[in-house]
Amino acid sequence: MSWDALTQAGHKFGMPAIDYKSFNRRWNAIDPKTGQPTSDAQTLKNLVARFDGNEVVIDAGHKDQPQQGQPKTNDVERSAMAATKRQFK
């Protein structure tokens, strides 16, 4: 999602404009008392896969699912593959 698109989406929820510098500052924010990322920074890191000067890539939570073009293996297929491996050892 481009920075402009993110800002436009945010305006619908009353959020201020978002640009790379302000986002980067919040992403890297450290609590001076604990030395750990602030709660805002941690929230961003949980929601965003990566970002750069051109775009923000939202983490859609599909890390455990097969990549596009790879077939999804179900329980029956896993069982069949395991049985085949045992049979031919």
KELUM-347810 format. One line per 10 residues: their letters; for each residue x, y, z of C-alpha. Coordinates in nm, 4 decimals, decimal comma. Layout:
A> X/Y/Z; ...
//
This chain:
MSWDALTQAG> 0,0000/0,0000/0,0000; 0,1483/0,3334/-0,0949; 0,1930/0,6072/0,1645; -0,0762/0,8128/-0,0120; -0,3201/0,5212/-0,0035; -0,2432/0,4615/0,3641; -0,3044/0,8294/0,4425; -0,6332/0,8263/0,2483; -0,7475/0,5136/0,4318; -0,6469/0,6668/0,7636
HKFGMPAIDY> -0,8416/0,9857/0,6946; -1,1604/0,7774/0,6924; -1,0883/0,6971/1,0588; -0,9769/1,0472/1,1551; -0,6055/0,9678/1,1483; -0,3480/1,2300/1,0485; -0,1389/1,1990/0,7318; 0,1238/0,9267/0,7482; 0,4595/0,9509/0,5753; 0,7751/0,7421/0,5801
KSFNRRWNAI> 0,9623/0,9575/0,8334; 0,6828/0,9679/1,0913; 0,6070/0,5971/1,0460; 0,9754/0,5075/1,0794; 1,0006/0,7160/1,3967; 0,7048/0,5304/1,5531; 0,8349/0,1916/1,4283; 1,1695/0,2477/1,6048; 1,0314/0,4139/1,9193; 1,1945/0,2853/2,2380
DPKTGQPTSD> 1,0589/0,3367/2,5882; 1,3418/0,5172/2,7714; 1,2483/0,3545/3,1036; 1,2549/-0,0057/2,9812; 1,4767/0,0117/2,6736; 1,2097/-0,1958/2,4933; 0,9941/-0,0975/2,1937; 0,6928/0,1134/2,2925; 0,3509/-0,0485/2,2770; 0,2775/0,1504/1,9582
AQTLKNLVAR> 0,5997/0,0263/1,7985; 0,5211/-0,3332/1,8935; 0,1684/-0,3012/1,7542; 0,3077/-0,1736/1,4244; 0,5583/-0,4604/1,4114; 0,2745/-0,7086/1,4657; 0,0716/-0,5601/1,1789; 0,3333/-0,4675/0,9183; 0,5458/-0,7176/0,7279; 0,7821/-0,4517/0,5898
FDGNEVVIDA> 0,7983/-0,0913/0,4744; 1,0250/0,1363/0,2746; 1,0180/0,4806/0,1162; 0,7557/0,3687/-0,1344; 0,5104/0,1453/0,0467; 0,3886/-0,0370/0,3554; 0,3204/-0,4103/0,3283; 0,0588/-0,5259/0,5761; 0,1103/-0,8676/0,7359; -0,2104/-1,0463/0,6433
GHKDQPQQGQ> -0,1404/-1,3310/0,8851; -0,0941/-1,5939/0,6147; 0,2571/-1,7032/0,7122; 0,1493/-2,0580/0,7943; -0,0403/-2,1043/0,4698; 0,1209/-2,2325/0,1494; 0,2672/-1,9757/-0,0860; 0,0802/-1,9046/-0,4079; 0,1303/-2,1906/-0,6519; 0,2006/-2,4469/-0,3794
PKTNDVERSA> -0,0737/-2,6993/-0,3101; -0,2233/-2,7050/0,0378; -0,1542/-3,0354/0,2115; -0,4448/-3,1704/0,4150; -0,4373/-3,4308/0,6925; -0,5244/-3,7229/0,4619; -0,2432/-3,6323/0,2226; 0,0059/-3,6022/0,5110; -0,0982/-3,9431/0,6441; -0,0648/-4,0995/0,2994
MAATKRQFK> 0,2811/-3,9489/0,2500; 0,3958/-4,0735/0,5920; 0,2656/-4,4232/0,5190; 0,4400/-4,4258/0,1828; 0,7698/-4,3220/0,3418; 0,7413/-4,6012/0,5997; 0,6542/-4,8571/0,3312; 0,9577/-4,7811/0,1159; 1,2239/-4,7531/0,3884
//
